[in-house]
Amino acid sequence: MASSNFIMVSFFIIVLLWSSCYVLSHSIPTKFYHCICKNSDFSDPFPTAFFTPQDASFIPILSSTAQNLRCLMTSVPKPELIFIPKTEYQVQAAVICAKMLNIQLRVRSGGHDYEGLSYISVIGSSPFVIVDLSKLRGINVNIKENSAWAQAGATVGEVYYKISKKSKTLGFPAGLCTSLGIGGHITGGAYGSMMRKFGLGVDNVIDARIVNANGTILDRKSMGEDLFWAIRGGGGASFGIILSWKMKLVTVPSTVTVFTVPKILEDGATRIFYKWQQVADKIDDRLFMRVIISVVDKKELEGERTVQTAYNSLFLENADRLLHIMNESFPELGLTQKDCTEMSWIESILYIAGYPTNTPPEVLLQGKSQFKSYFKAKSDFVKKPIPKTGLEGVWKRVLKEDSALMIWNPYGGMMGKILESETPFPHRKAVIFMIQYLTVWNQPDQELATKHVDWIRKLYKYMTKYASMFPREAYVNYRDLDLGMNKNVNSNSSFLQASMWGNKYFKNNFNRLVQIKTKVDPENFFKHEQSIPVLPLNQ
């Protein structure tokens, strides 16, 4: 009997120690896991990097970087598996295995995509898995070259912080939200507070590493200039999985100036804002002066609300020079010395991102977003100033919404000097400003969601006569499924469906993106609700 027990215990230990690649199951997660083990350097036990809906940690991991809680509601389809690779070769294996097993891949670097397309799927019948790049966050700053390599899972804030630790006079012109994953952020353009001086993030990328549809790791030289062009602004997850970007760093002054000046309707906000439209794209290109529009309570009348326009700005120089420029070009705002605060560039990152005063830069290493909510967003590009009567119509509609938010970002400067065809991001010359529309709510209630979404759609419809036309342009990093969807990404009709939103996001560059997609991914392996389609078979 003792001998028998010994044999049983020994057998049990052998099973536990057996290579975890030989799990005796035929489920999608297990098949995927087994394949990853065979095709990469992965050899850890299943639970360390693979998470199924049966795991207690599945939902926390799924929601860990998800920005839009609307995409996590119980009615939204969930992945069969979340895989968190630790090396490039494991990402490569994920592509090979997904293709072999006929599994959809969703790739997440930061999780900020507005329609949640990096972690949900509502197309096709195939199961899908998430490849979460959050462990790939290495950053290497080279001061001699004025460059930096950043892996896809690193956040924009981490990149800024690492640059600032190496140099007080170097920076990178990317997003204002510091928890953005750098991998997906740059695929859509990457605009930020230095874009009027230095252009977009994509305008300052000089190399990349990517896994293509064949599971091959490529850099700029081996992928060729067509694919390198496409991934710098052509939207995420259409051409491959970005592993890392090489960025050209830009020179920033040791002292910059920031200010935020609020003006409510009773302070003459309409008149001041109308003048802002005349100067925002023409003023000194070192000045980024966006306007954040919201509804606030009137201080003197409890229960009554008004519209606030807050001028939130970064100037790449000292306060004295800023005041001279503002007094000359935009005296209507009434900017004073006490409104201005001088600080370092890295401190200005925290300021623009909305962190409290005196927050240490190390907070940027936390990576994850502190601002999560249920929301719906849209975007517009405007090429002519909106008349005061039009603005009054905006205020009227904004006051009807509980949580309306609009952000008007100025263009001009370097943005008007780069050709539309230089990258897939086409919104360049003649654009005065871009508008981001947002409505936010805090409860997972469908009736509440419908109310807010209906409001933003009505506002968007009202703005039609003031927005760019033929096409009415939109920003691909502010994904909007209202613009159209690839309902059947494997059919020839997907090209026609995609043109509804493709021309809005990319204008004439859409056709070139389709041609490149057809060449590098003819089987349309990398696909989602608004992925670049392949050409129909008969073309």
Secondary structure as a PSIPRED ss2 file (coil, helix, strand):
# PSIPRED VFORMAT (PSIPRED V4.0)

   1 M C   1.000  0.000  0.000
   2 A H   0.000  1.000  0.000
   3 S H   0.000  1.000  0.000
   4 S H   0.000  1.000  0.000
   5 N H   0.000  1.000  0.000
   6 F H   0.000  1.000  0.000
   7 I H   0.000  1.000  0.000
   8 M H   0.000  1.000  0.000
   9 V H   0.000  1.000  0.000
  10 S H   0.000  1.000  0.000
  11 F H   0.000  1.000  0.000
  12 F H   0.000  1.000  0.000
  13 I H   0.000  1.000  0.000
  14 I H   0.000  1.000  0.000
  15 V H   0.000  1.000  0.000
  16 L H   0.000  1.000  0.000
  17 L H   0.000  1.000  0.000
  18 W C   1.000  0.000  0.000
  19 S C   1.000  0.000  0.000
  20 S H   0.000  1.000  0.000
  21 C H   0.000  1.000  0.000
  22 Y H   0.000  1.000  0.000
  23 V C   1.000  0.000  0.000
  24 L C   1.000  0.000  0.000
  25 S C   1.000  0.000  0.000
  26 H C   1.000  0.000  0.000
  27 S C   1.000  0.000  0.000
  28 I H   0.000  1.000  0.000
  29 P H   0.000  1.000  0.000
  30 T H   0.000  1.000  0.000
  31 K H   0.000  1.000  0.000
  32 F H   0.000  1.000  0.000
  33 Y H   0.000  1.000  0.000
  34 H H   0.000  1.000  0.000
  35 C H   0.000  1.000  0.000
  36 I H   0.000  1.000  0.000
  37 C H   0.000  1.000  0.000
  38 K H   0.000  1.000  0.000
  39 N H   0.000  1.000  0.000
  40 S C   1.000  0.000  0.000
  41 D C   1.000  0.000  0.000
  42 F C   1.000  0.000  0.000
  43 S C   1.000  0.000  0.000
  44 D C   1.000  0.000  0.000
  45 P C   1.000  0.000  0.000
  46 F H   0.000  1.000  0.000
  47 P H   0.000  1.000  0.000
  48 T H   0.000  1.000  0.000
  49 A C   1.000  0.000  0.000
  50 F E   0.000  0.000  1.000
  51 F E   0.000  0.000  1.000
  52 T C   1.000  0.000  0.000
  53 P C   1.000  0.000  0.000
  54 Q C   1.000  0.000  0.000
  55 D C   1.000  0.000  0.000
  56 A C   1.000  0.000  0.000
  57 S C   1.000  0.000  0.000
  58 F H   0.000  1.000  0.000
  59 I H   0.000  1.000  0.000
  60 P H   0.000  1.000  0.000
  61 I H   0.000  1.000  0.000
  62 L H   0.000  1.000  0.000
  63 S H   0.000  1.000  0.000
  64 S H   0.000  1.000  0.000
  65 T C   1.000  0.000  0.000
  66 A C   1.000  0.000  0.000
  67 Q C   1.000  0.000  0.000
  68 N E   0.000  0.000  1.000
  69 L H   0.000  1.000  0.000
  70 R H   0.000  1.000  0.000
  71 C H   0.000  1.000  0.000
  72 L H   0.000  1.000  0.000
  73 M C   1.000  0.000  0.000
  74 T C   1.000  0.000  0.000
  75 S C   1.000  0.000  0.000
  76 V C   1.000  0.000  0.000
  77 P C   1.000  0.000  0.000
  78 K C   1.000  0.000  0.000
  79 P C   1.000  0.000  0.000
  80 E C   1.000  0.000  0.000
  81 L E   0.000  0.000  1.000
  82 I E   0.000  0.000  1.000
  83 F E   0.000  0.000  1.000
  84 I C   1.000  0.000  0.000
  85 P C   1.000  0.000  0.000
  86 K C   1.000  0.000  0.000
  87 T C   1.000  0.000  0.000
  88 E H   0.000  1.000  0.000
  89 Y H   0.000  1.000  0.000
  90 Q H   0.000  1.000  0.000
  91 V H   0.000  1.000  0.000
  92 Q H   0.000  1.000  0.000
  93 A H   0.000  1.000  0.000
  94 A H   0.000  1.000  0.000
  95 V H   0.000  1.000  0.000
  96 I H   0.000  1.000  0.000
  97 C H   0.000  1.000  0.000
  98 A H   0.000  1.000  0.000
  99 K H   0.000  1.000  0.000
 100 M H   0.000  1.000  0.000
 101 L H   0.000  1.000  0.000
 102 N C   1.000  0.000  0.000
 103 I C   1.000  0.000  0.000
 104 Q E   0.000  0.000  1.000
 105 L E   0.000  0.000  1.000
 106 R E   0.000  0.000  1.000
 107 V E   0.000  0.000  1.000
 108 R E   0.000  0.000  1.000
 109 S C   1.000  0.000  0.000
 110 G C   1.000  0.000  0.000
 111 G C   1.000  0.000  0.000
 112 H C   1.000  0.000  0.000
 113 D C   1.000  0.000  0.000
 114 Y C   1.000  0.000  0.000
 115 E C   1.000  0.000  0.000
 116 G C   1.000  0.000  0.000
 117 L C   1.000  0.000  0.000
 118 S C   1.000  0.000  0.000
 119 Y C   1.000  0.000  0.000
 120 I C   1.000  0.000  0.000
 121 S C   1.000  0.000  0.000
 122 V C   1.000  0.000  0.000
 123 I C   1.000  0.000  0.000
 124 G C   1.000  0.000  0.000
 125 S C   1.000  0.000  0.000
 126 S C   1.000  0.000  0.000
 127 P C   1.000  0.000  0.000
 128 F E   0.000  0.000  1.000
 129 V E   0.000  0.000  1.000
 130 I E   0.000  0.000  1.000
 131 V E   0.000  0.000  1.000
 132 D E   0.000  0.000  1.000
 133 L C   1.000  0.000  0.000
 134 S C   1.000  0.000  0.000
 135 K C   1.000  0.000  0.000
 136 L C   1.000  0.000  0.000
 137 R C   1.000  0.000  0.000
 138 G C   1.000  0.000  0.000
 139 I E   0.000  0.000  1.000
 140 N E   0.000  0.000  1.000
 141 V E   0.000  0.000  1.000
 142 N E   0.000  0.000  1.000
 143 I C   1.000  0.000  0.000
 144 K C   1.000  0.000  0.000
 145 E C   1.000  0.000  0.000
 146 N C   1.000  0.000  0.000
 147 S E   0.000  0.000  1.000
 148 A E   0.000  0.000  1.000
 149 W E   0.000  0.000  1.000
 150 A E   0.000  0.000  1.000
 151 Q E   0.000  0.000  1.000
 152 A C   1.000  0.000  0.000
 153 G C   1.000  0.000  0.000
 154 A C   1.000  0.000  0.000
 155 T E   0.000  0.000  1.000
 156 V H   0.000  1.000  0.000
 157 G H   0.000  1.000  0.000
 158 E H   0.000  1.000  0.000
 159 V H   0.000  1.000  0.000
 160 Y H   0.000  1.000  0.000
 161 Y H   0.000  1.000  0.000
 162 K H   0.000  1.000  0.000
 163 I H   0.000  1.000  0.000
 164 S H   0.000  1.000  0.000
 165 K H   0.000  1.000  0.000
 166 K H   0.000  1.000  0.000
 167 S C   1.000  0.000  0.000
 168 K C   1.000  0.000  0.000
 169 T C   1.000  0.000  0.000
 170 L E   0.000  0.000  1.000
 171 G E   0.000  0.000  1.000
 172 F C   1.000  0.000  0.000
 173 P C   1.000  0.000  0.000
 174 A C   1.000  0.000  0.000
 175 G C   1.000  0.000  0.000
 176 L C   1.000  0.000  0.000
 177 C C   1.000  0.000  0.000
 178 T C   1.000  0.000  0.000
 179 S C   1.000  0.000  0.000
 180 L C   1.000  0.000  0.000
 181 G E   0.000  0.000  1.000
 182 I H   0.000  1.000  0.000
 183 G H   0.000  1.000  0.000
 184 G H   0.000  1.000  0.000
 185 H H   0.000  1.000  0.000
 186 I H   0.000  1.000  0.000
 187 T H   0.000  1.000  0.000
 188 G C   1.000  0.000  0.000
 189 G C   1.000  0.000  0.000
 190 A C   1.000  0.000  0.000
 191 Y C   1.000  0.000  0.000
 192 G C   1.000  0.000  0.000
 193 S C   1.000  0.000  0.000
 194 M C   1.000  0.000  0.000
 195 M H   0.000  1.000  0.000
 196 R H   0.000  1.000  0.000
 197 K H   0.000  1.000  0.000
 198 F H   0.000  1.000  0.000
 199 G C   1.000  0.000  0.000
 200 L C   1.000  0.000  0.000
 201 G C   1.000  0.000  0.000
 202 V H   0.000  1.000  0.000
 203 D H   0.000  1.000  0.000
 204 N H   0.000  1.000  0.000
 205 V E   0.000  0.000  1.000
 206 I E   0.000  0.000  1.000
 207 D E   0.000  0.000  1.000
 208 A E   0.000  0.000  1.000
 209 R E   0.000  0.000  1.000
 210 I E   0.000  0.000  1.000
 211 V E   0.000  0.000  1.000
 212 N C   1.000  0.000  0.000
 213 A C   1.000  0.000  0.000
 214 N C   1.000  0.000  0.000
 215 G C   1.000  0.000  0.000
 216 T C   1.000  0.000  0.000
 217 I E   0.000  0.000  1.000
 218 L E   0.000  0.000  1.000
 219 D C   1.000  0.000  0.000
 220 R H   0.000  1.000  0.000
 221 K H   0.000  1.000  0.000
 222 S H   0.000  1.000  0.000
 223 M H   0.000  1.000  0.000
 224 G C   1.000  0.000  0.000
 225 E H   0.000  1.000  0.000
 226 D H   0.000  1.000  0.000
 227 L H   0.000  1.000  0.000
 228 F H   0.000  1.000  0.000
 229 W H   0.000  1.000  0.000
 230 A H   0.000  1.000  0.000
 231 I H   0.000  1.000  0.000
 232 R C   1.000  0.000  0.000
 233 G C   1.000  0.000  0.000
 234 G C   1.000  0.000  0.000
 235 G C   1.000  0.000  0.000
 236 G C   1.000  0.000  0.000
 237 A C   1.000  0.000  0.000
 238 S C   1.000  0.000  0.000
 239 F C   1.000  0.000  0.000
 240 G C   1.000  0.000  0.000
 241 I E   0.000  0.000  1.000
 242 I E   0.000  0.000  1.000
 243 L E   0.000  0.000  1.000
 244 S E   0.000  0.000  1.000
 245 W E   0.000  0.000  1.000
 246 K E   0.000  0.000  1.000
 247 M E   0.000  0.000  1.000
 248 K E   0.000  0.000  1.000
 249 L C   1.000  0.000  0.000
 250 V E   0.000  0.000  1.000
 251 T E   0.000  0.000  1.000
 252 V C   1.000  0.000  0.000
 253 P C   1.000  0.000  0.000
 254 S C   1.000  0.000  0.000
 255 T C   1.000  0.000  0.000
 256 V E   0.000  0.000  1.000
 257 T E   0.000  0.000  1.000
 258 V E   0.000  0.000  1.000
 259 F E   0.000  0.000  1.000
 260 T E   0.000  0.000  1.000
 261 V E   0.000  0.000  1.000
 262 P E   0.000  0.000  1.000
 263 K E   0.000  0.000  1.000
 264 I E   0.000  0.000  1.000
 265 L H   0.000  1.000  0.000
 266 E H   0.000  1.000  0.000
 267 D H   0.000  1.000  0.000
 268 G C   1.000  0.000  0.000
 269 A H   0.000  1.000  0.000
 270 T H   0.000  1.000  0.000
 271 R H   0.000  1.000  0.000
 272 I H   0.000  1.000  0.000
 273 F H   0.000  1.000  0.000
 274 Y H   0.000  1.000  0.000
 275 K H   0.000  1.000  0.000
 276 W H   0.000  1.000  0.000
 277 Q H   0.000  1.000  0.000
 278 Q H   0.000  1.000  0.000
 279 V H   0.000  1.000  0.000
 280 A C   1.000  0.000  0.000
 281 D C   1.000  0.000  0.000
 282 K C   1.000  0.000  0.000
 283 I C   1.000  0.000  0.000
 284 D C   1.000  0.000  0.000
 285 D C   1.000  0.000  0.000
 286 R C   1.000  0.000  0.000
 287 L E   0.000  0.000  1.000
 288 F E   0.000  0.000  1.000
 289 M E   0.000  0.000  1.000
 290 R E   0.000  0.000  1.000
 291 V E   0.000  0.000  1.000
 292 I E   0.000  0.000  1.000
 293 I E   0.000  0.000  1.000
 294 S E   0.000  0.000  1.000
 295 V E   0.000  0.000  1.000
 296 V E   0.000  0.000  1.000
 297 D E   0.000  0.000  1.000
 298 K C   1.000  0.000  0.000
 299 K C   1.000  0.000  0.000
 300 E C   1.000  0.000  0.000
 301 L C   1.000  0.000  0.000
 302 E C   1.000  0.000  0.000
 303 G C   1.000  0.000  0.000
 304 E C   1.000  0.000  0.000
 305 R E   0.000  0.000  1.000
 306 T E   0.000  0.000  1.000
 307 V E   0.000  0.000  1.000
 308 Q E   0.000  0.000  1.000
 309 T E   0.000  0.000  1.000
 310 A E   0.000  0.000  1.000
 311 Y E   0.000  0.000  1.000
 312 N E   0.000  0.000  1.000
 313 S E   0.000  0.000  1.000
 314 L E   0.000  0.000  1.000
 315 F E   0.000  0.000  1.000
 316 L C   1.000  0.000  0.000
 317 E C   1.000  0.000  0.000
 318 N C   1.000  0.000  0.000
 319 A H   0.000  1.000  0.000
 320 D H   0.000  1.000  0.000
 321 R H   0.000  1.000  0.000
 322 L H   0.000  1.000  0.000
 323 L H   0.000  1.000  0.000
 324 H H   0.000  1.000  0.000
 325 I H   0.000  1.000  0.000
 326 M H   0.000  1.000  0.000
 327 N H   0.000  1.000  0.000
 328 E H   0.000  1.000  0.000
 329 S H   0.000  1.000  0.000
 330 F C   1.000  0.000  0.000
 331 P H   0.000  1.000  0.000
 332 E H   0.000  1.000  0.000
 333 L H   0.000  1.000  0.000
 334 G C   1.000  0.000  0.000
 335 L C   1.000  0.000  0.000
 336 T C   1.000  0.000  0.000
 337 Q H   0.000  1.000  0.000
 338 K H   0.000  1.000  0.000
 339 D H   0.000  1.000  0.000
 340 C C   1.000  0.000  0.000
 341 T E   0.000  0.000  1.000
 342 E E   0.000  0.000  1.000
 343 M E   0.000  0.000  1.000
 344 S C   1.000  0.000  0.000
 345 W H   0.000  1.000  0.000
 346 I H   0.000  1.000  0.000
 347 E H   0.000  1.000  0.000
 348 S H   0.000  1.000  0.000
 349 I H   0.000  1.000  0.000
 350 L H   0.000  1.000  0.000
 351 Y H   0.000  1.000  0.000
 352 I H   0.000  1.000  0.000
 353 A H   0.000  1.000  0.000
 354 G C   1.000  0.000  0.000
 355 Y C   1.000  0.000  0.000
 356 P C   1.000  0.000  0.000
 357 T C   1.000  0.000  0.000
 358 N C   1.000  0.000  0.000
 359 T C   1.000  0.000  0.000
 360 P C   1.000  0.000  0.000
 361 P H   0.000  1.000  0.000
 362 E H   0.000  1.000  0.000
 363 V H   0.000  1.000  0.000
 364 L H   0.000  1.000  0.000
 365 L H   0.000  1.000  0.000
 366 Q H   0.000  1.000  0.000
 367 G C   1.000  0.000  0.000
 368 K C   1.000  0.000  0.000
 369 S C   1.000  0.000  0.000
 370 Q C   1.000  0.000  0.000
 371 F C   1.000  0.000  0.000
 372 K C   1.000  0.000  0.000
 373 S E   0.000  0.000  1.000
 374 Y E   0.000  0.000  1.000
 375 F E   0.000  0.000  1.000
 376 K E   0.000  0.000  1.000
 377 A E   0.000  0.000  1.000
 378 K E   0.000  0.000  1.000
 379 S E   0.000  0.000  1.000
 380 D E   0.000  0.000  1.000
 381 F E   0.000  0.000  1.000
 382 V E   0.000  0.000  1.000
 383 K C   1.000  0.000  0.000
 384 K C   1.000  0.000  0.000
 385 P C   1.000  0.000  0.000
 386 I C   1.000  0.000  0.000
 387 P C   1.000  0.000  0.000
 388 K H   0.000  1.000  0.000
 389 T H   0.000  1.000  0.000
 390 G H   0.000  1.000  0.000
 391 L H   0.000  1.000  0.000
 392 E H   0.000  1.000  0.000
 393 G H   0.000  1.000  0.000
 394 V H   0.000  1.000  0.000
 395 W H   0.000  1.000  0.000
 396 K H   0.000  1.000  0.000
 397 R H   0.000  1.000  0.000
 398 V H   0.000  1.000  0.000
 399 L C   1.000  0.000  0.000
 400 K C   1.000  0.000  0.000
 401 E C   1.000  0.000  0.000
 402 D C   1.000  0.000  0.000
 403 S C   1.000  0.000  0.000
 404 A E   0.000  0.000  1.000
 405 L E   0.000  0.000  1.000
 406 M E   0.000  0.000  1.000
 407 I E   0.000  0.000  1.000
 408 W E   0.000  0.000  1.000
 409 N E   0.000  0.000  1.000
 410 P E   0.000  0.000  1.000
 411 Y C   1.000  0.000  0.000
 412 G C   1.000  0.000  0.000
 413 G H   0.000  1.000  0.000
 414 M H   0.000  1.000  0.000
 415 M H   0.000  1.000  0.000
 416 G H   0.000  1.000  0.000
 417 K C   1.000  0.000  0.000
 418 I C   1.000  0.000  0.000
 419 L C   1.000  0.000  0.000
 420 E C   1.000  0.000  0.000
 421 S C   1.000  0.000  0.000
 422 E C   1.000  0.000  0.000
 423 T C   1.000  0.000  0.000
 424 P C   1.000  0.000  0.000
 425 F C   1.000  0.000  0.000
 426 P C   1.000  0.000  0.000
 427 H C   1.000  0.000  0.000
 428 R C   1.000  0.000  0.000
 429 K C   1.000  0.000  0.000
 430 A C   1.000  0.000  0.000
 431 V C   1.000  0.000  0.000
 432 I C   1.000  0.000  0.000
 433 F E   0.000  0.000  1.000
 434 M E   0.000  0.000  1.000
 435 I E   0.000  0.000  1.000
 436 Q E   0.000  0.000  1.000
 437 Y E   0.000  0.000  1.000
 438 L E   0.000  0.000  1.000
 439 T E   0.000  0.000  1.000
 440 V E   0.000  0.000  1.000
 441 W E   0.000  0.000  1.000
 442 N C   1.000  0.000  0.000
 443 Q C   1.000  0.000  0.000
 444 P C   1.000  0.000  0.000
 445 D C   1.000  0.000  0.000
 446 Q H   0.000  1.000  0.000
 447 E H   0.000  1.000  0.000
 448 L H   0.000  1.000  0.000
 449 A H   0.000  1.000  0.000
 450 T H   0.000  1.000  0.000
 451 K H   0.000  1.000  0.000
 452 H H   0.000  1.000  0.000
 453 V H   0.000  1.000  0.000
 454 D H   0.000  1.000  0.000
 455 W H   0.000  1.000  0.000
 456 I H   0.000  1.000  0.000
 457 R H   0.000  1.000  0.000
 458 K H   0.000  1.000  0.000
 459 L H   0.000  1.000  0.000
 460 Y H   0.000  1.000  0.000
 461 K H   0.000  1.000  0.000
 462 Y H   0.000  1.000  0.000
 463 M H   0.000  1.000  0.000
 464 T H   0.000  1.000  0.000
 465 K H   0.000  1.000  0.000
 466 Y H   0.000  1.000  0.000
 467 A C   1.000  0.000  0.000
 468 S C   1.000  0.000  0.000
 469 M C   1.000  0.000  0.000
 470 F C   1.000  0.000  0.000
 471 P C   1.000  0.000  0.000
 472 R C   1.000  0.000  0.000
 473 E C   1.000  0.000  0.000
 474 A C   1.000  0.000  0.000
 475 Y C   1.000  0.000  0.000
 476 V C   1.000  0.000  0.000
 477 N C   1.000  0.000  0.000
 478 Y C   1.000  0.000  0.000
 479 R C   1.000  0.000  0.000
 480 D C   1.000  0.000  0.000
 481 L H   0.000  1.000  0.000
 482 D H   0.000  1.000  0.000
 483 L H   0.000  1.000  0.000
 484 G C   1.000  0.000  0.000
 485 M C   1.000  0.000  0.000
 486 N C   1.000  0.000  0.000
 487 K C   1.000  0.000  0.000
 488 N C   1.000  0.000  0.000
 489 V C   1.000  0.000  0.000
 490 N C   1.000  0.000  0.000
 491 S C   1.000  0.000  0.000
 492 N C   1.000  0.000  0.000
 493 S C   1.000  0.000  0.000
 494 S H   0.000  1.000  0.000
 495 F H   0.000  1.000  0.000
 496 L H   0.000  1.000  0.000
 497 Q H   0.000  1.000  0.000
 498 A H   0.000  1.000  0.000
 499 S H   0.000  1.000  0.000
 500 M H   0.000  1.000  0.000
 501 W H   0.000  1.000  0.000
 502 G H   0.000  1.000  0.000
 503 N H   0.000  1.000  0.000
 504 K H   0.000  1.000  0.000
 505 Y H   0.000  1.000  0.000
 506 F H   0.000  1.000  0.000
 507 K C   1.000  0.000  0.000
 508 N C   1.000  0.000  0.000
 509 N H   0.000  1.000  0.000
 510 F H   0.000  1.000  0.000
 511 N H   0.000  1.000  0.000
 512 R H   0.000  1.000  0.000
 513 L H   0.000  1.000  0.000
 514 V H   0.000  1.000  0.000
 515 Q H   0.000  1.000  0.000
 516 I H   0.000  1.000  0.000
 517 K H   0.000  1.000  0.000
 518 T H   0.000  1.000  0.000
 519 K H   0.000  1.000  0.000
 520 V H   0.000  1.000  0.000
 521 D C   1.000  0.000  0.000
 522 P C   1.000  0.000  0.000
 523 E C   1.000  0.000  0.000
 524 N C   1.000  0.000  0.000
 525 F C   1.000  0.000  0.000
 526 F C   1.000  0.000  0.000
 527 K C   1.000  0.000  0.000
 528 H C   1.000  0.000  0.000
 529 E C   1.000  0.000  0.000
 530 Q C   1.000  0.000  0.000
 531 S C   1.000  0.000  0.000
 532 I C   1.000  0.000  0.000
 533 P C   1.000  0.000  0.000
 534 V C   1.000  0.000  0.000
 535 L C   1.000  0.000  0.000
 536 P C   1.000  0.000  0.000
 537 L C   1.000  0.000  0.000
 538 N C   1.000  0.000  0.000
 539 Q C   1.000  0.000  0.000
